[in-house]
Structures are given as structure tokens and as C-alpha cells.
Amino acid sequence: MVGGTYRSFRKHLFTRLLTMYHIVILPIIILGIYLYIWSYNYASEEISRHTENQLKVYLENLNREFIWMETQQYNLLQDNELQTVALTWQIMNNVEKKESMQYLIDRLMAIKSTSAYIDDISIHIQTIDLSVSAIGDVQSYDSEYYQSIYPKTKEDYYFINVVDDSLMLIVESMSRDLDGQPYFYVEIVLDKAKLESSLDSINLYENNGFFLMSEEQDLLWQSTDASEEILLPYLDTLDNEGDSNKRMLTIGDEEYQFSQANDEERNLTVISYLPEEEVERPLGFFKNWVWLFGVFVIFAIIVYAYSTYRLVHRPLLVLVDAFRRVEKGDLDQPIEHNNKGEFGYLYNRFNKMIRRLRALIDRNYKQTLMVQKAELKQLQSQINPHFLYNSFFILNSLAQTEDIPRLERFTQMLGEYYKFITRNGDNVIDLKNEIRHARMYTDIQNMRFSRRIKIEFEELPEELTPIKVPKLFVQPIIENAYKYSLEDKTEAGLLRVSFVSKKNEAEIIVEDNGEKLTDVEIRKLEDRVKNPTKSQEITGLINIHRRIVLTFAEGSGIYLAKSELGGLKVNVRLVLKEDL
């Protein structure tokens, strides 16, 4: 029967899930198209931003290299040895000339080795008609070569000078001859191949090209596969469209995405182009697979969440609420349903369970009452013969001394005492009456031990008086204190009874200053009280502990410890239930 119901439910669930699929698939497709368009635009912007950042970083790194080169050039211009050679060459001897030339060569070679972008570095000394190079040593001064580059540096300064397809950084001495010509100048020839390879190092896409342009839009160098035919149309648009760092441009049959970054300090511009198909290429895979996976996942999540809520979560909430009612003690509200599936089976089992629980609780409650009555009768029957004998001796002593007032009081207390413990009435009484009986017992004992034992019995707090407690549980604890701790003391005995009132909790503390029990013995006594199967020697305390546990909430019972007075401390903890 259960198997057939399960299979029918599975078939019904499949039909409902299939119906929900057709309902939710259309909005998901629309959402997917929107997400693809958004992703494409986002990816395009990301590629553009990444390219611009690459170009800026490239210019920053290049600028640091040029700053270093310029610093070395100007340091050379201020070099004392170079100035000495330029001005006093004619009066120097051969040894001094050789040493000076070697010093300058070493200096140039050291500078060349500090940067991969330096192809050669030279000092052209016009005053002595010599040129010193890091790779060519000392050569004759080439006045025609000097004249080919000097006018450019004189008429209009360019940071990078282009001479016969060579890239140069040139600085000249401020000291000049009568014709206005500088005594010397320092020339760095840049390694164009290394500069081009530096652009190749930032190329992350196929058919991607990079160009470095001067202020006059002269091409200084470019990446290996870059095409000038693509660059020229873009340069034409700069005059018309301003200085935007990103631009889409159609050249021939293809669309290109251009990006650029500018170095205002050096008047240099680096430009890159990327075919639009390279931008779309990584998104093609994204379009085919991410869409498929995304649609499937979103569909699965929505269907699963909705189906789980309707078919599992909501019925489960009904069951959870029912269990919460049971936790609160409400066993009179079964689950009403018409569910024919697995949850219907669970609901029926739950209803059957609470019916059985009600029956078991009723039976257990009756058994508990019977056990408590039996234990109380057992305690009532355990009248201490020694206490009875001693009471008779006290009566005899009072009669012989003709102490009529004390005799009357003692006989009245003794009568009330035995009337309380032998009366077969309610098993549960007010704590006020229980404490009155315990105080009466200590008054009787005080007439016997008044010279040896002092009694400190606090007043019961008013808020604790109406608490319903099992009958006859405090006096046996006090009786044990006399019997096992105080009876043999010849002087200075002390019995203290105190009370602690807390929220939903009351404590009755009985302690003495007896010296018989050690810490180890107290722990063993605690174990015997909490685990009565291990020992049956102290039936009174065991019965009291069991009755308190049955009557009050969790945490109630007898707790034994070493008293600050030096003897045994018995703490009776009563944790009140909500209905007490």
C-alpha cells in the first residue's frame, strides 16, 4: 500500500514539475538575452580599460627609463674630467690624455649597461675634434654628422630626435665657443628593436597592434605585426573628434577598437588597435556555454525551490508545528489532513503517537503517585526508636524536676510531631507547613542538646510559603545532621537552616560543623544519593531526592558539599515548573 502510494505520488510530482517548467522558461530566456547583451558590453569595456591601463603603465615605465638616461646625460655634462678634456686637451701629456679617454669610455660603457634600451652612447667633443663612444672607442669628430643633427636641436627641441631612422636623445653643453657652438654634447642612440619588442610584450591578443607617436604624429616605433595602413585613418580622425582615449572605427570591411594613452611631459602618445572580432571571440564560448549552463541552473534552482516549498517545506512545517505543541505539553490537537502521500503517512503516525503518549503519561502519572505514596508511608513507618527513647527520658527528667511549663511545651510539641508524620492525608503540602514541622523537630532536639548544639533557623521568605512540596522531606535531612555529625560533639555544635529565593527556584540549605565526614566521603555520599542502584544504605536521602526530582522541574534534587562551617552541607534545590 505504501509503495503504491509512493509511486503514484512520484508520477503526480513529475507532472507538476513539467507544468512549472513551461511556465518559467519564457521569462528566463528573456532574462538570459538581457544578461548576454550586458555581459558583452561589460566585457568590451573591460578589454578597453585593460588596454588603456596597459598603455599607461607602458608609458610610465618608458618615462622612468628616459628620466634615468637624461640624468646620466646631464651628469656627464657636469663631469669634471670631460670639461678638463674639452678645455685643456692641448696642454695634457699623452698619459693624461690616455687616462682621460679611458675614464670616459668606462663611464659610457657603465651607463650603456644600465638600460636595455640604449644601443650606444657617445660624447662629441667639438673643441678637440674627437668623439668617444661606448662601442666605438675614440674616433675623429665627424663635423658633417654633427651638422646634420645640431640644427634640429637648435631650432626646435624634440625629446626624441629621428635621424636616418635612428632614435636619439641629445643634450649639449652650455659652454660655447665664439661661434656659439657647444664645446661638447652627449648623444644616446636608442635600441629601436628593443623598443619594438617592448610593445610586443604587452600584446595579449592576435592581430593587435601598438604604435608610439611623437607630438608631431611622427611614428617613432611600433610593434612587430602592427599595420600603418590601419593607423593612418585613425590619425585622420583625431583632428575631427578630439582626444577621446577610446574610439570604434571601421576600416575596410572590419571594425577596430582604438585606445590611446598620452604622456604630457614627453609629448608622447601610444596607440593600440584591436579588431572587434577579437573582442567577440572570448564571448562566443561564453554565449554558447554560459547561456546553456545559466539557463539550466536558473531553471533548476527555481523549479527545485518552488517544488520543495510546496511539496516538502510546507507539509514539513505542519509537522514541526505539531511537534512544538507536543513540546509545550499539548497532546489534544492531532494533525487534520487529507494528504495521501508520504506526509499523510507521517501525519497518521504522529496522531497515533500522541494518542499513545497520552495513554502512557496517564498510566505513568498514576504509577508515580502510587510510588510517592508508598515512599511516604515507608518514611512514616521509619520512626526512629532512639528519638522516641530520648523523648521519654526528657519527659521523665522534666517530671522529676517538676518543670511543668517546659513539660507542657515538650509534650505538646511531641504530640504535634507524631501527629504530622503519622497523618495519612495529602502527600503534597505547602512549604510553610513543611518548614513548621522541621522547626518543631529542631525545638524538640534543642531541649536535649541546648548546651552542646546551637541552632540557627532562618525565617522562610514569604514568597516561598505557598510552594507545594512533597510531605516530610526537610525534617529527615535535619535528623541525619544530628545523627551523623552533631550528636557526638561535646561542645560548640552548630546546625544552620537557611533559604535562598530565586526566580522560579528555591533552595533549602541544611549545614553543620560536624567533623566526621571528609571531602572524599561526601563525594561518595553524593554518588550514592544520585545513583541508588549502587547502594541502598541511606534509604531516607534516596527517597527524598527521588520524590523531589519527580515533583519539580529539571535540575531539582539534593546536592551535597563541604560546608563552610566544616561539616556537611545539604542543598535542596526546587526548580519550579510553570504551573507551580
Contacts in CASP RR format, 6 or more apart in sequence:
PFRMAT RR
TARGET T0000
AUTHOR 0000-0000-0000
METHOD contacts of the structure
MODEL  1
MVGGTYRSFRKHLFTRLLTMYHIVILPIIILGIYLYIWSYNYASEEISRH
TENQLKVYLENLNREFIWMETQQYNLLQDNELQTVALTWQIMNNVEKKES
MQYLIDRLMAIKSTSAYIDDISIHIQTIDLSVSAIGDVQSYDSEYYQSIY
PKTKEDYYFINVVDDSLMLIVESMSRDLDGQPYFYVEIVLDKAKLESSLD
SINLYENNGFFLMSEEQDLLWQSTDASEEILLPYLDTLDNEGDSNKRMLT
IGDEEYQFSQANDEERNLTVISYLPEEEVERPLGFFKNWVWLFGVFVIFA
IIVYAYSTYRLVHRPLLVLVDAFRRVEKGDLDQPIEHNNKGEFGYLYNRF
NKMIRRLRALIDRNYKQTLMVQKAELKQLQSQINPHFLYNSFFILNSLAQ
TEDIPRLERFTQMLGEYYKFITRNGDNVIDLKNEIRHARMYTDIQNMRFS
RRIKIEFEELPEELTPIKVPKLFVQPIIENAYKYSLEDKTEAGLLRVSFV
SKKNEAEIIVEDNGEKLTDVEIRKLEDRVKNPTKSQEITGLINIHRRIVL
TFAEGSGIYLAKSELGGLKVNVRLVLKEDL
2 345 0 8 1.000
5 340 0 8 1.000
5 341 0 8 1.000
5 342 0 8 1.000
5 345 0 8 1.000
6 341 0 8 1.000
6 342 0 8 1.000
8 340 0 8 1.000
9 340 0 8 1.000
9 341 0 8 1.000
9 342 0 8 1.000
13 307 0 8 1.000
13 311 0 8 1.000
16 307 0 8 1.000
16 311 0 8 1.000
17 303 0 8 1.000
17 307 0 8 1.000
20 303 0 8 1.000
20 306 0 8 1.000
20 307 0 8 1.000
21 299 0 8 1.000
21 303 0 8 1.000
24 299 0 8 1.000
24 302 0 8 1.000
24 303 0 8 1.000
25 299 0 8 1.000
28 295 0 8 1.000
28 298 0 8 1.000
28 299 0 8 1.000
28 302 0 8 1.000
29 295 0 8 1.000
31 298 0 8 1.000
32 291 0 8 1.000
32 294 0 8 1.000
32 295 0 8 1.000
36 287 0 8 1.000
36 291 0 8 1.000
39 283 0 8 1.000
39 286 0 8 1.000
39 290 0 8 1.000
40 280 0 8 1.000
40 283 0 8 1.000
43 279 0 8 1.000
43 282 0 8 1.000
43 283 0 8 1.000
43 286 0 8 1.000
44 257 0 8 1.000
44 279 0 8 1.000
47 257 0 8 1.000
47 274 0 8 1.000
47 279 0 8 1.000
48 246 0 8 1.000
48 257 0 8 1.000
48 259 0 8 1.000
51 259 0 8 1.000
51 272 0 8 1.000
51 274 0 8 1.000
52 245 0 8 1.000
52 246 0 8 1.000
52 259 0 8 1.000
52 261 0 8 1.000
54 202 0 8 1.000
54 204 0 8 1.000
54 272 0 8 1.000
55 202 0 8 1.000
55 210 0 8 1.000
55 259 0 8 1.000
55 260 0 8 1.000
55 261 0 8 1.000
55 270 0 8 1.000
55 272 0 8 1.000
56 261 0 8 1.000
58 198 0 8 1.000
58 199 0 8 1.000
58 202 0 8 1.000
58 261 0 8 1.000
58 270 0 8 1.000
59 261 0 8 1.000
59 262 0 8 1.000
59 263 0 8 1.000
59 268 0 8 1.000
59 270 0 8 1.000
62 198 0 8 1.000
62 263 0 8 1.000
62 268 0 8 1.000
63 263 0 8 1.000
63 265 0 8 1.000
63 266 0 8 1.000
65 115 0 8 1.000
65 117 0 8 1.000
66 159 0 8 1.000
66 169 0 8 1.000
66 266 0 8 1.000
68 114 0 8 1.000
68 115 0 8 1.000
69 115 0 8 1.000
69 117 0 8 1.000
69 118 0 8 1.000
69 169 0 8 1.000
69 188 0 8 1.000
70 169 0 8 1.000
70 171 0 8 1.000
72 111 0 8 1.000
72 114 0 8 1.000
73 169 0 8 1.000
73 171 0 8 1.000
73 186 0 8 1.000
73 188 0 8 1.000
74 171 0 8 1.000
76 82 0 8 1.000
76 107 0 8 1.000
76 111 0 8 1.000
76 123 0 8 1.000
76 186 0 8 1.000
77 171 0 8 1.000
77 172 0 8 1.000
77 173 0 8 1.000
77 174 0 8 1.000
77 184 0 8 1.000
77 186 0 8 1.000
79 107 0 8 1.000
81 100 0 8 1.000
81 103 0 8 1.000
81 104 0 8 1.000
82 104 0 8 1.000
82 123 0 8 1.000
82 125 0 8 1.000
82 184 0 8 1.000
83 175 0 8 1.000
83 183 0 8 1.000
84 92 0 8 1.000
84 100 0 8 1.000
85 92 0 8 1.000
85 97 0 8 1.000
85 100 0 8 1.000
85 101 0 8 1.000
85 104 0 8 1.000
85 125 0 8 1.000
85 128 0 8 1.000
86 125 0 8 1.000
86 127 0 8 1.000
86 128 0 8 1.000
86 173 0 8 1.000
86 175 0 8 1.000
86 183 0 8 1.000
86 184 0 8 1.000
87 127 0 8 1.000
87 183 0 8 1.000
89 97 0 8 1.000
89 125 0 8 1.000
89 127 0 8 1.000
89 128 0 8 1.000
90 128 0 8 1.000
92 100 0 8 1.000
101 132 0 8 1.000
101 138 0 8 1.000
104 123 0 8 1.000
104 132 0 8 1.000
105 132 0 8 1.000
105 134 0 8 1.000
105 137 0 8 1.000
105 138 0 8 1.000
108 121 0 8 1.000
108 122 0 8 1.000
108 123 0 8 1.000
108 132 0 8 1.000
108 133 0 8 1.000
108 134 0 8 1.000
109 134 0 8 1.000
111 118 0 8 1.000
111 121 0 8 1.000
111 134 0 8 1.000
112 118 0 8 1.000
112 120 0 8 1.000
112 121 0 8 1.000
112 134 0 8 1.000
112 135 0 8 1.000
116 191 0 8 1.000
116 194 0 8 1.000
117 190 0 8 1.000
117 191 0 8 1.000
117 194 0 8 1.000
117 195 0 8 1.000
117 198 0 8 1.000
118 188 0 8 1.000
118 189 0 8 1.000
118 190 0 8 1.000
118 191 0 8 1.000
119 189 0 8 1.000
119 190 0 8 1.000
119 191 0 8 1.000
119 192 0 8 1.000
119 194 0 8 1.000
120 133 0 8 1.000
120 134 0 8 1.000
120 135 0 8 1.000
120 136 0 8 1.000
120 188 0 8 1.000
120 189 0 8 1.000
121 133 0 8 1.000
121 134 0 8 1.000
121 186 0 8 1.000
121 187 0 8 1.000
121 188 0 8 1.000
121 189 0 8 1.000
122 131 0 8 1.000
122 132 0 8 1.000
122 133 0 8 1.000
122 134 0 8 1.000
122 186 0 8 1.000
122 187 0 8 1.000
122 189 0 8 1.000
123 131 0 8 1.000
123 132 0 8 1.000
123 184 0 8 1.000
123 185 0 8 1.000
123 186 0 8 1.000
123 187 0 8 1.000
124 131 0 8 1.000
124 141 0 8 1.000
124 146 0 8 1.000
124 184 0 8 1.000
124 185 0 8 1.000
124 187 0 8 1.000
125 131 0 8 1.000
125 132 0 8 1.000
125 141 0 8 1.000
125 183 0 8 1.000
125 184 0 8 1.000
126 141 0 8 1.000
126 146 0 8 1.000
126 177 0 8 1.000
126 181 0 8 1.000
126 182 0 8 1.000
126 183 0 8 1.000
126 184 0 8 1.000
127 177 0 8 1.000
127 183 0 8 1.000
127 184 0 8 1.000
128 141 0 8 1.000
129 140 0 8 1.000
129 141 0 8 1.000
129 143 0 8 1.000
130 138 0 8 1.000
130 139 0 8 1.000
130 140 0 8 1.000
130 141 0 8 1.000
131 138 0 8 1.000
131 139 0 8 1.000
131 140 0 8 1.000
131 141 0 8 1.000
131 142 0 8 1.000
132 138 0 8 1.000
132 139 0 8 1.000
133 139 0 8 1.000
148 163 0 8 1.000
149 161 0 8 1.000
149 163 0 8 1.000
149 168 0 8 1.000
149 170 0 8 1.000
149 187 0 8 1.000
152 158 0 8 1.000
152 161 0 8 1.000
152 163 0 8 1.000
153 161 0 8 1.000
153 170 0 8 1.000
153 172 0 8 1.000
153 185 0 8 1.000
158 214 0 8 1.000
158 215 0 8 1.000
159 169 0 8 1.000
159 266 0 8 1.000
159 267 0 8 1.000
159 268 0 8 1.000
160 167 0 8 1.000
160 168 0 8 1.000
160 169 0 8 1.000
160 190 0 8 1.000
160 214 0 8 1.000
160 220 0 8 1.000
160 268 0 8 1.000
161 167 0 8 1.000
161 168 0 8 1.000
161 169 0 8 1.000
161 170 0 8 1.000
162 168 0 8 1.000
162 214 0 8 1.000
162 218 0 8 1.000
162 220 0 8 1.000
165 192 0 8 1.000
166 189 0 8 1.000
166 190 0 8 1.000
166 192 0 8 1.000
167 189 0 8 1.000
167 190 0 8 1.000
167 192 0 8 1.000
167 195 0 8 1.000
167 220 0 8 1.000
167 221 0 8 1.000
168 187 0 8 1.000
168 188 0 8 1.000
168 189 0 8 1.000
168 190 0 8 1.000
169 187 0 8 1.000
169 188 0 8 1.000
169 190 0 8 1.000
170 185 0 8 1.000
170 186 0 8 1.000
170 187 0 8 1.000
170 188 0 8 1.000
171 185 0 8 1.000
171 186 0 8 1.000
172 182 0 8 1.000
172 184 0 8 1.000
172 185 0 8 1.000
172 186 0 8 1.000
173 182 0 8 1.000
173 183 0 8 1.000
173 184 0 8 1.000
173 185 0 8 1.000
174 182 0 8 1.000
175 182 0 8 1.000
175 183 0 8 1.000
176 182 0 8 1.000
176 183 0 8 1.000
177 183 0 8 1.000
192 221 0 8 1.000
195 212 0 8 1.000
195 220 0 8 1.000
195 221 0 8 1.000
196 221 0 8 1.000
196 222 0 8 1.000
196 223 0 8 1.000
196 224 0 8 1.000
197 224 0 8 1.000
199 209 0 8 1.000
199 210 0 8 1.000
199 212 0 8 1.000
199 221 0 8 1.000
199 222 0 8 1.000
199 223 0 8 1.000
199 226 0 8 1.000
199 270 0 8 1.000
200 210 0 8 1.000
200 223 0 8 1.000
200 224 0 8 1.000
202 210 0 8 1.000
203 209 0 8 1.000
203 210 0 8 1.000
203 223 0 8 1.000
203 225 0 8 1.000
205 274 0 8 1.000
205 278 0 8 1.000
206 278 0 8 1.000
207 225 0 8 1.000
207 274 0 8 1.000
207 275 0 8 1.000
207 278 0 8 1.000
208 223 0 8 1.000
208 225 0 8 1.000
208 272 0 8 1.000
208 273 0 8 1.000
208 274 0 8 1.000
208 278 0 8 1.000
209 222 0 8 1.000
209 223 0 8 1.000
209 225 0 8 1.000
209 226 0 8 1.000
209 227 0 8 1.000
209 230 0 8 1.000
209 272 0 8 1.000
209 273 0 8 1.000
209 274 0 8 1.000
210 222 0 8 1.000
210 223 0 8 1.000
210 226 0 8 1.000
210 270 0 8 1.000
210 271 0 8 1.000
210 272 0 8 1.000
211 219 0 8 1.000
211 221 0 8 1.000
211 222 0 8 1.000
211 223 0 8 1.000
211 226 0 8 1.000
211 228 0 8 1.000
211 231 0 8 1.000
211 270 0 8 1.000
211 271 0 8 1.000
211 272 0 8 1.000
212 219 0 8 1.000
212 220 0 8 1.000
212 221 0 8 1.000
212 222 0 8 1.000
212 268 0 8 1.000
212 269 0 8 1.000
212 270 0 8 1.000
213 219 0 8 1.000
213 220 0 8 1.000
213 268 0 8 1.000
213 269 0 8 1.000
213 270 0 8 1.000
213 271 0 8 1.000
214 220 0 8 1.000
214 267 0 8 1.000
214 268 0 8 1.000
214 269 0 8 1.000
215 267 0 8 1.000
215 268 0 8 1.000
217 235 0 8 1.000
217 238 0 8 1.000
219 228 0 8 1.000
219 231 0 8 1.000
220 268 0 8 1.000
222 228 0 8 1.000
222 231 0 8 1.000
226 273 0 8 1.000
229 251 0 8 1.000
230 251 0 8 1.000
230 256 0 8 1.000
230 273 0 8 1.000
231 271 0 8 1.000
231 273 0 8 1.000
233 249 0 8 1.000
233 251 0 8 1.000
234 247 0 8 1.000
234 249 0 8 1.000
234 256 0 8 1.000
234 258 0 8 1.000
234 271 0 8 1.000
234 273 0 8 1.000
237 247 0 8 1.000
237 249 0 8 1.000
241 247 0 8 1.000
243 262 0 8 1.000
245 259 0 8 1.000
245 260 0 8 1.000
245 261 0 8 1.000
246 257 0 8 1.000
246 258 0 8 1.000
246 259 0 8 1.000
247 257 0 8 1.000
247 258 0 8 1.000
248 255 0 8 1.000
248 256 0 8 1.000
248 257 0 8 1.000
248 258 0 8 1.000
248 276 0 8 1.000
249 255 0 8 1.000
249 256 0 8 1.000
249 258 0 8 1.000
250 256 0 8 1.000
254 275 0 8 1.000
254 276 0 8 1.000
254 277 0 8 1.000
255 275 0 8 1.000
255 276 0 8 1.000
256 273 0 8 1.000
256 274 0 8 1.000
256 275 0 8 1.000
256 276 0 8 1.000
257 273 0 8 1.000
257 274 0 8 1.000
257 275 0 8 1.000
257 276 0 8 1.000
257 279 0 8 1.000
258 271 0 8 1.000
258 272 0 8 1.000
258 273 0 8 1.000
259 271 0 8 1.000
259 272 0 8 1.000
259 273 0 8 1.000
259 274 0 8 1.000
260 269 0 8 1.000
260 270 0 8 1.000
260 271 0 8 1.000
260 272 0 8 1.000
261 269 0 8 1.000
261 270 0 8 1.000
262 268 0 8 1.000
262 269 0 8 1.000
263 269 0 8 1.000
315 339 0 8 1.000
315 343 0 8 1.000
315 344 0 8 1.000
316 343 0 8 1.000
318 335 0 8 1.000
318 337 0 8 1.000
318 343 0 8 1.000
318 347 0 8 1.000
319 335 0 8 1.000
319 343 0 8 1.000
319 346 0 8 1.000
319 347 0 8 1.000
319 350 0 8 1.000
322 333 0 8 1.000
322 335 0 8 1.000
322 350 0 8 1.000
323 350 0 8 1.000
325 333 0 8 1.000
326 354 0 8 1.000
326 357 0 8 1.000
331 354 0 8 1.000
331 357 0 8 1.000
331 358 0 8 1.000
331 361 0 8 1.000
332 358 0 8 1.000
334 350 0 8 1.000
334 351 0 8 1.000
334 354 0 8 1.000
334 355 0 8 1.000
335 347 0 8 1.000
335 350 0 8 1.000
335 351 0 8 1.000
337 343 0 8 1.000
337 344 0 8 1.000
337 347 0 8 1.000
339 347 0 8 1.000
368 550 0 8 1.000
369 427 0 8 1.000
371 550 0 8 1.000
372 427 0 8 1.000
372 470 0 8 1.000
372 547 0 8 1.000
372 550 0 8 1.000
372 551 0 8 1.000
373 427 0 8 1.000
375 543 0 8 1.000
375 546 0 8 1.000
375 547 0 8 1.000
376 427 0 8 1.000
376 470 0 8 1.000
376 471 0 8 1.000
376 472 0 8 1.000
376 547 0 8 1.000
377 424 0 8 1.000
378 539 0 8 1.000
378 543 0 8 1.000
379 421 0 8 1.000
379 472 0 8 1.000
379 476 0 8 1.000
379 540 0 8 1.000
379 543 0 8 1.000
380 421 0 8 1.000
380 422 0 8 1.000
380 472 0 8 1.000
382 539 0 8 1.000
382 540 0 8 1.000
383 418 0 8 1.000
383 421 0 8 1.000
384 479 0 8 1.000
387 479 0 8 1.000
390 448 0 8 1.000
391 414 0 8 1.000
391 444 0 8 1.000
394 410 0 8 1.000
394 447 0 8 1.000
394 448 0 8 1.000
395 407 0 8 1.000
395 410 0 8 1.000
395 411 0 8 1.000
395 414 0 8 1.000
398 406 0 8 1.000
398 407 0 8 1.000
398 410 0 8 1.000
399 407 0 8 1.000
406 447 0 8 1.000
410 444 0 8 1.000
410 447 0 8 1.000
413 440 0 8 1.000
413 443 0 8 1.000
413 444 0 8 1.000
414 444 0 8 1.000
416 440 0 8 1.000
417 437 0 8 1.000
417 440 0 8 1.000
417 441 0 8 1.000
417 444 0 8 1.000
420 437 0 8 1.000
420 440 0 8 1.000
420 472 0 8 1.000
421 437 0 8 1.000
421 472 0 8 1.000
421 475 0 8 1.000
426 471 0 8 1.000
427 470 0 8 1.000
427 471 0 8 1.000
428 468 0 8 1.000
428 469 0 8 1.000
428 470 0 8 1.000
428 471 0 8 1.000
428 551 0 8 1.000
429 468 0 8 1.000
429 469 0 8 1.000
429 471 0 8 1.000
430 465 0 8 1.000
430 466 0 8 1.000
430 467 0 8 1.000
430 468 0 8 1.000
430 469 0 8 1.000
431 460 0 8 1.000
431 464 0 8 1.000
431 465 0 8 1.000
431 466 0 8 1.000
431 467 0 8 1.000
431 468 0 8 1.000
431 469 0 8 1.000
431 506 0 8 1.000
432 460 0 8 1.000
432 465 0 8 1.000
432 466 0 8 1.000
434 469 0 8 1.000
434 471 0 8 1.000
434 472 0 8 1.000
434 473 0 8 1.000
434 474 0 8 1.000
435 460 0 8 1.000
435 474 0 8 1.000
435 508 0 8 1.000
437 472 0 8 1.000
437 474 0 8 1.000
437 475 0 8 1.000
438 474 0 8 1.000
438 475 0 8 1.000
438 478 0 8 1.000
438 497 0 8 1.000
439 457 0 8 1.000
441 475 0 8 1.000
441 478 0 8 1.000
441 479 0 8 1.000
442 455 0 8 1.000
442 457 0 8 1.000
442 478 0 8 1.000
442 495 0 8 1.000
442 497 0 8 1.000
445 453 0 8 1.000
445 455 0 8 1.000
445 482 0 8 1.000
446 453 0 8 1.000
446 455 0 8 1.000
449 482 0 8 1.000
449 486 0 8 1.000
449 487 0 8 1.000
451 491 0 8 1.000
452 489 0 8 1.000
452 490 0 8 1.000
452 491 0 8 1.000
452 492 0 8 1.000
452 493 0 8 1.000
453 482 0 8 1.000
453 486 0 8 1.000
453 489 0 8 1.000
453 493 0 8 1.000
453 494 0 8 1.000
453 495 0 8 1.000
454 492 0 8 1.000
454 493 0 8 1.000
454 494 0 8 1.000
454 495 0 8 1.000
455 495 0 8 1.000
455 496 0 8 1.000
455 497 0 8 1.000
456 494 0 8 1.000
456 495 0 8 1.000
456 496 0 8 1.000
456 497 0 8 1.000
456 498 0 8 1.000
457 496 0 8 1.000
457 497 0 8 1.000
458 497 0 8 1.000
458 498 0 8 1.000
458 499 0 8 1.000
460 499 0 8 1.000
461 499 0 8 1.000
461 501 0 8 1.000
463 501 0 8 1.000
464 499 0 8 1.000
464 501 0 8 1.000
464 506 0 8 1.000
467 506 0 8 1.000
467 574 0 8 1.000
467 576 0 8 1.000
467 580 0 8 1.000
468 580 0 8 1.000
469 551 0 8 1.000
469 574 0 8 1.000
470 544 0 8 1.000
470 547 0 8 1.000
470 548 0 8 1.000
470 551 0 8 1.000
473 544 0 8 1.000
473 547 0 8 1.000
473 548 0 8 1.000
473 572 0 8 1.000
474 508 0 8 1.000
474 510 0 8 1.000
474 572 0 8 1.000
476 540 0 8 1.000
476 541 0 8 1.000
476 544 0 8 1.000
477 510 0 8 1.000
477 541 0 8 1.000
477 544 0 8 1.000
477 558 0 8 1.000
477 570 0 8 1.000
477 572 0 8 1.000
478 495 0 8 1.000
478 497 0 8 1.000
478 510 0 8 1.000
480 541 0 8 1.000
480 570 0 8 1.000
481 495 0 8 1.000
481 510 0 8 1.000
481 511 0 8 1.000
481 512 0 8 1.000
481 568 0 8 1.000
481 570 0 8 1.000
482 495 0 8 1.000
484 516 0 8 1.000
484 517 0 8 1.000
484 568 0 8 1.000
485 512 0 8 1.000
485 513 0 8 1.000
485 514 0 8 1.000
485 515 0 8 1.000
485 516 0 8 1.000
485 517 0 8 1.000
485 567 0 8 1.000
485 568 0 8 1.000
486 493 0 8 1.000
486 495 0 8 1.000
486 512 0 8 1.000
486 514 0 8 1.000
488 516 0 8 1.000
489 514 0 8 1.000
489 515 0 8 1.000
492 513 0 8 1.000
493 512 0 8 1.000
493 513 0 8 1.000
493 514 0 8 1.000
494 512 0 8 1.000
494 513 0 8 1.000
494 565 0 8 1.000
495 510 0 8 1.000
495 511 0 8 1.000
495 512 0 8 1.000
496 509 0 8 1.000
496 510 0 8 1.000
496 511 0 8 1.000
496 512 0 8 1.000
496 565 0 8 1.000
497 508 0 8 1.000
497 509 0 8 1.000
497 510 0 8 1.000
498 508 0 8 1.000
498 509 0 8 1.000
498 511 0 8 1.000
499 506 0 8 1.000
499 507 0 8 1.000
499 508 0 8 1.000
499 509 0 8 1.000
500 506 0 8 1.000
500 507 0 8 1.000
500 509 0 8 1.000
504 575 0 8 1.000
504 576 0 8 1.000
505 573 0 8 1.000
505 574 0 8 1.000
505 575 0 8 1.000
505 576 0 8 1.000
506 573 0 8 1.000
506 574 0 8 1.000
506 576 0 8 1.000
507 571 0 8 1.000
507 572 0 8 1.000
507 573 0 8 1.000
507 574 0 8 1.000
508 571 0 8 1.000
508 572 0 8 1.000
508 574 0 8 1.000
509 569 0 8 1.000
509 570 0 8 1.000
509 571 0 8 1.000
509 572 0 8 1.000
510 569 0 8 1.000
510 570 0 8 1.000
510 572 0 8 1.000
511 563 0 8 1.000
511 564 0 8 1.000
511 565 0 8 1.000
511 567 0 8 1.000
511 568 0 8 1.000
511 569 0 8 1.000
511 570 0 8 1.000
512 563 0 8 1.000
512 565 0 8 1.000
512 567 0 8 1.000
512 568 0 8 1.000
513 563 0 8 1.000
513 565 0 8 1.000
513 566 0 8 1.000
513 567 0 8 1.000
514 565 0 8 1.000
514 566 0 8 1.000
514 567 0 8 1.000
514 568 0 8 1.000
515 566 0 8 1.000
515 567 0 8 1.000
517 525 0 8 1.000
517 567 0 8 1.000
517 568 0 8 1.000
519 562 0 8 1.000
522 560 0 8 1.000
522 561 0 8 1.000
522 562 0 8 1.000
522 568 0 8 1.000
525 538 0 8 1.000
525 560 0 8 1.000
525 568 0 8 1.000
526 559 0 8 1.000
526 560 0 8 1.000
526 561 0 8 1.000
527 534 0 8 1.000
528 534 0 8 1.000
528 535 0 8 1.000
528 537 0 8 1.000
528 538 0 8 1.000
528 542 0 8 1.000
529 538 0 8 1.000
529 541 0 8 1.000
529 542 0 8 1.000
529 545 0 8 1.000
529 558 0 8 1.000
529 560 0 8 1.000
530 545 0 8 1.000
532 542 0 8 1.000
532 546 0 8 1.000
536 542 0 8 1.000
541 558 0 8 1.000
544 558 0 8 1.000
544 572 0 8 1.000
545 557 0 8 1.000
545 558 0 8 1.000
548 556 0 8 1.000
548 557 0 8 1.000
548 558 0 8 1.000
548 572 0 8 1.000
548 574 0 8 1.000
549 556 0 8 1.000
549 557 0 8 1.000
552 574 0 8 1.000
552 575 0 8 1.000
552 576 0 8 1.000
552 577 0 8 1.000
552 580 0 8 1.000
553 575 0 8 1.000
553 576 0 8 1.000
553 577 0 8 1.000
554 575 0 8 1.000
555 573 0 8 1.000
555 575 0 8 1.000
556 573 0 8 1.000
556 574 0 8 1.000
556 575 0 8 1.000
557 572 0 8 1.000
557 573 0 8 1.000
557 574 0 8 1.000
558 570 0 8 1.000
558 571 0 8 1.000
558 572 0 8 1.000
558 573 0 8 1.000
559 570 0 8 1.000
559 571 0 8 1.000
559 572 0 8 1.000
559 573 0 8 1.000
560 568 0 8 1.000
560 569 0 8 1.000
560 570 0 8 1.000
560 571 0 8 1.000
561 569 0 8 1.000
561 571 0 8 1.000
562 568 0 8 1.000
562 569 0 8 1.000
563 569 0 8 1.000
END
